[in-house]
Amino acid sequence: MGEVFAGRYELVDLIGHGGMGAVWRARDLKLRRIVAAKVLRQSDASSLLRFVREQGMRVSHPNVLAPLGWAAEDDRVLFTMGVVDGGSVATLMGDYGALPPGLVAEILRQLLSGLEAVHAAHIIHRDIKPANILLAATGTGRPHAYLGDFGIALDLDGPRFTETGLVAGTPGYLAPELMTLGDVSPAVDLYAVGMVGAAMLTALKPRDIDFAECPPHVPLSLWSLLRDLALDEPKDRPTLNDAVLRLGAPELAWHPGAIGDVEVLQQLEPLPVAPPTPPVGYPATGPRAAPNPVTPAHPKPLTPPPTPSRPPPRSFALASTGLSDETEPRPSHPSSSPLTGPQPMQVQSFAATPPPMYGMARVPMSAPDVPTMTLAPRKSRLLLGSTAAIVLGLALILVGALFL
């Protein structure tokens, strides 16, 4: 799965470069359709404004490739348009060279028809050239041309973004008034149409075209129209309506054999609308992931994990260290066994630890190999204490007698 832009458009393959960015074929994961996506990195404010202007050129016409939508992500933006799978006029000229006059006349009629809608919206394209005239893959049938790439188009009713002293356009198809920074008018697009038509008929670059001599295989009515459209003075060029009327000459009408040996082939491989299905056992990814995970063909039964074993807890008893009337200390629970009988309470001695709190000692019930001591009965402890007091008293009497 390719990169998903803004969570909606999957960029599949790169199909070209425009005036301001790269053009990708993409899947619209929301509407489930294939579109062409023009991606621009927001390098500066001027290019971003041009991008916004291009996606806003929504001229609805069968021969105009208008934007469908747009999206933004991080430092990039894109807008989408329909996919045209037959390449461009430049591609066709690269494959066949000079094109038949009947095919050229039909392409020019469709180009002027779309340009009429563009001019009616007060927009000047300013970059009409063979690479910006796209073709549907119609084979040997009647061609279908689209005018695209409005990256440097000018809205006569809007602000202008071209810097002072710079000329926008493609050399060879620029009208002379643009080269001298003159006024921009619909006549600049008509000049480009004349140069495009002459290039299709001769397969020559614009600078090498000589309008003084008509090629032998080209009707004079078509060549003279192209020559007039390419005049230096804008006021001397035919208007768009006049050009359409002159293309209606009988010898220029479309007929099944007008395309000759040329075939407009499909330039892009078919692309499925849905993303590829993930392998068995792997869940689908992306905005349209499957609602339930994919179940393997032979699932293994689930068993609970084993409970970790713990060592048995050590038992502790609390023994009183105060005086008691009992001869044996009272443990917290019986410490006798059928084999050994009652056992004396054992107190564990910890030399490295601080002494326990007064009156309480924390002792284990079983602590083998540990030095122990046995608590004496209370009556024995009283007797020892009385004897020590008598001995101490006698010693004091004896010392007093000696000094007397």
Beta strands, then each sheet from edge to edge (+ up, - down):
strand 1: 3-5
strand 2: 9-17
strand 3: 22-28
strand 4: 33-41
strand 5: 67-73
strand 6: 76-81
strand 7: 123-124
strand 8: 133-135
strand 9: 145-147
strand 10: 154-155
strand 11: 316-320
strand 12: 360-364
sheet 1: 1+ 2- 3+ 4- 6+ 5-
sheet 2: 7+ 10-
sheet 3: 8+ 9-
sheet 4: 11+ 12-
end
